Amino acid sequence: MKFDLDAVLVEHGCAGSALATRILRALPRHVPVTHVADNETREATRPASGARDPFGAGKRRMVIARRKTPFLMPCHAGSSRFACCGYLVLTLASNCPMDCSYCFLQEYLADNPAFQVYANFTDSFDELDRLIDNARGRSFRVGTAELADSLAFDSITSISRDLIDFFASRENLTLELKTKTDEIENLLGRDPRGRVLVSWTLSPAAVYRSSEHLTASPTARIAAARAVLDAGYRVAFHLDPLIAYPGAERDYLLLIDELLDTIAPKQISFISMGGLRMTPRLRGAARSRFPGDPMLCGEDVLAADGRFRTFTPLRLNLYRTLADRFRKAGAEIPAYLCMEAASVHESVFGAAPSRPAIIGNRLARD
C-alpha cells in the first residue's frame, strides 16, 4: 500500500462484501479496523476532532460503506456558463490520500473528509447499462475521478479490474481512469479492448514540488503512461490547473517536450487545459492549510462565476502558448478547455467549441 492510513471503519452491512474482504486482506497489520453501525457511518466520515489539520487527518481514515444515491451523474463543471466536454462521472469513492494544495475537495468535502469507498460499486453497472440502452448510437466517456483519484488505493481495492472487465464488454462506453499516481499494476495484463483510457494530470516540477504532496513525480506519471500505452490502453493528459507563476511558460513547454519525447503525439487521445480557479472559501482553506505555497499567491481576480481566476491575459497567454506547441508537434491532438467560457475557447483555438454531446462522443471514440 502506497499511502498511510490511520484507521479503517467498516459499515456493518458491508462487512461480508467482496470489496471489504479484499481491502482487509491487503491492509498492513498495524492499521486498526473497526466496525460501525449503518446509522453511524456519517459520523465516522466527519473531521477529526481536536486535530491541527482536521481535513488532512480525516482523509487518512478509510470508511467502507454502501452508497445510497446514484453513482452516475454529469460532471459538476458542465453548465450553460462554460464550454463543456460531455464528461460523465461515476462516483465510486470520495476524497483522496494525496494532498494537492489547490484541490477543490478541501472545500467540497470539508464536512466529511474521510476517504469513503463504496462496497456496492458494482450496482453502478446497472446504471451504465440503462444509459446506453436509452441512448442507442451514442458513445459516452465515463470517469471515476471527480471526487477521488481513480487509482489511489487501487493496490488494495482492485476496483480497476472490475471496471476494465465491464467496460471492455460495452461497445458504446469508454472508461477514463484519471490519476496523479503511478499505481498501474492492476491494469497490466488485462485486455481493455480499446475501451479504457488512462489519463494523467501533469504539472511542471516546480508545481509538483510545492503543491502536489504525496503524488508521483511528473516523470513517473509520464513513464506510467508509456507503460499502459504499451499494454493496450489509450492515454490522455490534463494540464489543469495551469498556474501562471514566474517562469511558468518555460517550465510548461519543457514538460510538454518531456511528454512528447516519451509518447508520440498521434498516440495521445486528447489534452485538456484549465486555469487555476478557486472559490473564496476554497482559496481561504488552501492558503490556511498551505501558507508557504507560492503557487497559491499569483495574480488573480474574482470572476463573474464567483471564482478567483488567474488574470485573463496571463491565462490566455499560457493557453495559446501550449496550444501552439501541440499544433507544431506534427499530429493533431484533440484539445479542449475545462471550465472556461466559449469565448475563451474561441480566443485560444480560433473557433467556437462544439456542443457537449458532440465533444463527448468524439473523445469517447477517438
C-alpha positions in Angstrom: 0.0 0.0 0.0 1.5 3.3 -1.1 -0.5 5.7 1.2 -0.7 5.7 5.0 -4.0 5.1 6.8 -4.6 5.7 10.5 -7.8 3.5 10.6 -10.3 1.6 8.6 -14.0 1.6 9.6 -16.4 -0.9 8.0 -20.2 -0.4 7.9 -21.8 -3.5 9.4 -23.9 -4.1 6.3 -20.7 -4.2 4.2 -18.6 -6.5 6.4 -19.0 -9.5 4.2 -18.8 -7.7 0.9 -16.2 -8.6 -1.7 -14.7 -5.2 -1.6 -14.3 -5.1 2.2 -12.8 -8.6 2.1 -10.2 -7.5 -0.5 -9.3 -4.4 1.5 -8.9 -6.1 4.8 -6.8 -8.8 3.4 -4.4 -6.3 1.8 -4.2 -3.9 4.8 -0.9 -3.7 6.7 -1.4 -5.4 10.1 -0.8 -2.2 12.1 -3.9 -0.4 10.7 -6.7 -0.8 13.1 -10.1 -2.0 11.8 -13.4 -1.0 13.5 -17.0 -2.0 12.5 -19.7 0.7 12.8 -23.4 0.5 12.7 -25.0 1.6 9.5 -26.6 4.6 11.1 -23.2 5.7 12.5 -21.4 5.9 9.1 -22.0 9.6 8.5 -20.5 10.4 11.9 -17.4 8.3 11.0 -16.8 10.5 8.0 -16.7 13.7 9.9 -13.5 15.8 10.5 -11.2 14.5 13.2 -12.0 16.5 16.4 -9.0 18.2 18.0 -6.7 17.6 15.1 -4.4 20.5 14.0 -5.5 19.8 10.4 -8.9 18.2 10.6 -9.2 17.8 6.8 -5.8 16.3 6.4 -6.4 13.9 9.4 -9.8 13.0 8.1 -8.5 11.7 4.7 -6.2 9.2 6.5 -9.3 7.4 7.7 -11.0 5.0 5.3 -14.7 4.2 5.6 -16.1 1.2 3.7 -19.8 1.9 3.2 -22.8 1.4 1.0 -23.7 4.2 -1.4 -27.4 5.1 -1.2 -27.6 7.6 -4.0 -26.9 7.2 -7.8 -23.4 6.6 -8.9 -23.6 8.2 -12.3 -24.1 11.9 -12.9 -22.9 14.8 -15.2 -19.6 16.4 -14.4 -20.2 19.3 -12.0 -18.1 21.5 -14.3 -20.7 21.3 -17.0 -23.1 24.2 -17.2 -24.5 26.7 -19.6 -21.8 29.1 -18.4 -18.9 27.0 -19.6 -17.9 25.2 -22.8 -18.4 21.5 -21.8 -16.7 18.3 -22.9 -19.7 15.9 -22.2 -17.9 14.0 -19.5 -20.0 11.7 -17.2 -18.9 11.0 -13.6 -19.1 7.6 -11.8 -18.6 8.2 -8.1 -17.1 5.1 -6.6 -15.1 6.8 -3.8 -14.8 10.1 -2.1 -11.7 12.1 -1.2 -8.0 11.4 -2.0 -5.0 10.2 0.0 -2.8 12.7 -1.8 -2.9 16.4 -0.8 -2.6 19.0 -3.5 -2.7 22.5 -2.1 -5.2 23.7 -4.7 -7.6 20.8 -4.6 -11.3 21.7 -4.5 -12.1 18.8 -2.2 -10.8 20.9 0.7 -14.0 22.9 0.3 -16.3 20.4 -1.2 -15.6 17.7 1.4 -14.7 19.9 4.3 -17.5 18.4 6.5 -16.9 14.7 5.6 -13.2 14.3 4.7 -12.8 10.6 5.5 -11.8 8.6 2.4 -15.0 6.7 1.6 -15.2 3.7 -0.8 -18.5 2.2 -1.7 -18.8 -1.6 -1.3 -21.8 -1.8 -3.6 -19.9 -0.1 -6.5 -20.9 -2.9 -9.0 -24.5 -1.5 -8.7 -23.3 1.3 -10.9 -23.0 -1.2 -13.8 -26.8 -1.4 -14.0 -27.0 2.4 -14.2 -24.5 2.4 -17.1 -26.4 -0.3 -19.0 -29.6 1.8 -18.7 -27.7 4.8 -20.0 -26.6 3.0 -23.2 -30.0 1.3 -23.6 -31.7 4.7 -23.5 -29.3 6.4 -25.9 -28.5 3.9 -28.6 -26.0 5.0 -31.2 -24.2 7.4 -28.8 -20.9 6.9 -27.2 -20.1 8.1 -23.7 -16.8 8.9 -21.8 -17.3 8.0 -18.1 -14.7 8.8 -15.5 -14.2 7.9 -11.8 -12.0 10.9 -10.7 -14.4 13.6 -9.8 -14.3 13.1 -6.0 -11.4 10.7 -5.8 -8.2 9.8 -7.8 -9.1 6.8 -10.0 -6.1 4.7 -9.0 -5.1 5.8 -5.5 -5.6 2.8 -3.2 -6.2 0.5 -6.2 -3.5 -1.8 -4.9 -5.8 -2.8 -2.1 -9.3 -2.3 -3.7 -8.6 -3.7 -7.2 -11.7 -1.8 -8.3 -10.0 -1.0 -11.6 -10.1 -4.7 -12.6 -13.8 -4.9 -12.3 -14.2 -1.7 -14.2 -11.9 -2.7 -17.0 -13.7 -6.0 -17.5 -17.1 -4.3 -17.5 -16.2 -1.5 -20.0 -14.3 -3.9 -22.2 -17.6 -5.6 -23.0 -19.6 -2.4 -23.7 -19.1 -1.0 -27.2 -20.5 2.4 -26.6 -18.8 3.2 -23.3 -15.2 4.5 -22.7 -13.8 4.4 -19.1 -11.4 7.2 -18.1 -9.2 6.4 -15.2 -7.7 9.7 -14.1 -4.7 9.8 -11.7 -1.7 11.5 -10.3 -0.2 8.2 -9.2 1.9 5.6 -11.0 -0.2 2.8 -9.4 -0.8 0.8 -12.6 -0.1 -2.7 -11.5 -3.7 -3.9 -11.7 -4.0 -2.6 -15.3 -1.2 -4.5 -16.7 -2.1 -7.9 -18.1 -5.7 -7.1 -18.7 -7.3 -6.5 -22.1 -9.1 -3.2 -22.3 -10.2 -3.8 -25.9 -9.7 -0.2 -26.7 -12.4 1.0 -24.3 -10.3 2.1 -21.3 -8.4 5.4 -21.4 -5.9 6.2 -18.6 -5.2 9.9 -18.1 -2.7 11.8 -16.0 -2.8 15.3 -14.6 0.6 16.8 -15.4 2.3 19.8 -13.8 5.9 21.1 -14.1 8.4 20.1 -11.5 8.0 23.4 -9.6 4.3 22.9 -9.1 4.8 19.3 -8.2 7.3 20.1 -5.5 5.4 23.0 -4.0 1.8 21.9 -4.4 1.2 18.2 -5.2 2.1 16.4 -2.0 2.3 12.6 -2.0 1.7 12.3 -5.7 4.0 10.6 -8.2 6.5 12.9 -9.9 5.7 14.2 -13.4 8.4 12.0 -14.8 7.0 8.9 -13.1 3.5 9.8 -14.3 4.7 10.0 -17.9 6.6 6.7 -17.6 3.4 5.1 -16.2 1.5 6.4 -19.2 4.1 4.9 -21.6 3.7 1.5 -19.8 -0.1 1.4 -20.0 0.0 2.6 -23.6 2.3 -0.4 -24.4 -0.2 -2.6 -22.6 -3.1 -1.7 -24.9 -4.7 1.3 -23.2 -5.4 4.7 -24.6 -3.8 7.6 -22.8 -4.7 11.3 -22.3 -3.4 14.2 -20.3 -4.8 17.1 -18.3 -2.8 20.3 -17.8 -5.1 21.5 -15.1 -4.7 23.7 -13.2 -2.3 25.8 -15.3 -0.6 28.1 -12.8 0.9 31.4 -14.1 3.9 31.7 -11.9 7.2 33.4 -12.9 8.9 31.1 -15.4 5.7 29.0 -16.0 5.8 29.3 -19.8 9.3 27.9 -20.0 8.5 25.1 -17.5 5.3 24.0 -19.2 7.0 23.9 -22.5 9.8 21.7 -21.0 7.1 19.4 -19.5 5.4 19.1 -22.9 8.8 18.3 -24.6 9.3 15.5 -22.0 5.9 14.2 -22.7 6.2 14.2 -26.5 9.7 12.7 -26.3 8.1 9.7 -24.5 4.7 9.4 -26.2 4.2 10.3 -29.9 1.5 13.0 -30.5 -0.6 10.6 -32.6 -0.8 8.2 -29.6 -2.4 10.8 -27.3 -6.2 10.7 -27.3 -6.6 14.2 -26.1 -5.3 17.1 -24.0 -7.3 19.2 -21.6 -6.3 22.5 -20.1 -7.8 24.6 -17.3 -6.6 27.6 -15.4 -6.2 27.7 -11.6 -9.6 28.7 -10.2 -10.9 28.9 -6.6 -14.0 30.0 -4.8 -13.3 32.4 -2.0 -13.9 29.7 0.6 -11.5 27.3 -1.2 -8.9 30.0 -1.5 -9.1 30.7 2.2 -8.9 27.0 3.1 -6.0 26.3 0.8 -3.9 29.3 2.0 -4.6 28.3 5.6 -3.5 24.7 5.1 -0.5 25.6 2.9 0.6 29.0 3.9 4.1 28.6 2.3 3.0 27.6 -1.2 3.8 30.4 -3.6 1.6 28.8 -6.3 -1.5 30.0 -4.3 -0.4 33.6 -4.4 -0.5 34.6 -8.0 -2.2 37.4 -9.8 -5.9 36.6 -9.7 -9.3 38.4 -9.8 -12.8 37.5 -8.7 -14.5 36.5 -11.9 -18.2 36.6 -12.8 -18.7 33.0 -11.8 -17.7 33.7 -8.2 -14.2 32.1 -8.5 -10.9 33.7 -8.3 -9.1 33.1 -11.6 -5.7 33.9 -12.9 -5.7 37.4 -14.5 -7.1 36.8 -18.0 -4.2 38.0 -20.1 -1.8 35.7 -18.2 -4.2 32.8 -18.5 -4.8 33.3 -22.2 -1.1 33.6 -22.9 -0.4 30.2 -21.3 -3.3 28.5 -23.1 -2.2 29.9 -26.5 1.5 29.1 -26.0 0.7 25.4 -25.1 -2.0 25.0 -27.8 0.6 26.3 -30.3 3.2 23.9 -29.1 0.8 21.0 -29.6 -0.2 22.2 -33.0 3.5 22.2 -34.0 4.0 18.6 -32.7 3.3 17.1 -36.1 0.0 15.5 -35.4 -3.4 17.0 -34.4 -4.1 16.3 -30.8 -7.8 16.9 -29.8 -7.8 19.6 -27.1 -10.4 21.4 -25.0 -10.5 23.8 -22.1 -12.1 22.9 -18.8 -14.5 25.4 -17.1 -13.8 28.3 -19.5 -16.4 30.3 -21.4 -16.9 29.6 -25.1 -15.4 33.0 -25.9 -12.1 31.9 -24.2 -12.1 28.7 -26.2 -12.6 30.6 -29.4 -9.8 33.1 -28.5 -7.4 30.2 -27.9 -8.3 27.8 -30.7 -9.8 30.2 -33.3 -13.2 28.5 -33.3 -16.2 28.1 -31.1 -16.4 24.8 -29.2 -18.7 22.1 -30.4 -21.8 21.1 -28.4 -21.1 18.9 -25.3 -22.7 15.8 -26.8 -20.5 16.1 -29.9 -17.3 16.6 -28.0 -18.2 13.8 -25.6 -18.9 11.4 -28.4 -15.7 12.3 -30.2 -13.5 11.9 -27.1 -15.1 8.6 -26.3 -14.5 7.2 -29.8 -11.1 8.7 -30.8 
